[in-house]
Amino acid sequence: MRLKKGMVDAGETVSVTLKREFGEEALNSIDIPDKERKSTEKEIAALFKHGYEVYRGYVDDPRNTDNAWMETIAVNFHDEKGKSVGKFNLTAGDDAQDAHWADISSDLSLYASHEEFIHITAVHRKAHWDAKS
């Protein structure tokens, strides 16, 4: 799952942003009842407790200029036993157009530097990866 437009709000830490954006963009948490939202937030916090930092720094991005540029932090949260993420019914929310799980593949059409981050993650997790020819 990639959150390609998630920006850190003023005064917010990256870890808070990741959880907030995942809830808003992939689970449509803005539109669920308060009680259910609180439960979902706890499950997200548990999943996001231990992450592997894949990349931190400057990224090549079409929005970059001489005076402003994009930096990113890419983190992999892995559900080894498949008991956390399977609970989540992905539903595009907020300004997301779609939310779905995808198998890792070098054939994925990804935005900007995201292919590199997925490749690094695949190598780290010892997952299959075919380089594009």
Beta strands, then each sheet from edge to edge (+ up, - down):
strand 1: 52-58
strand 2: 71-76
sheet 1: 1+ 2-
end
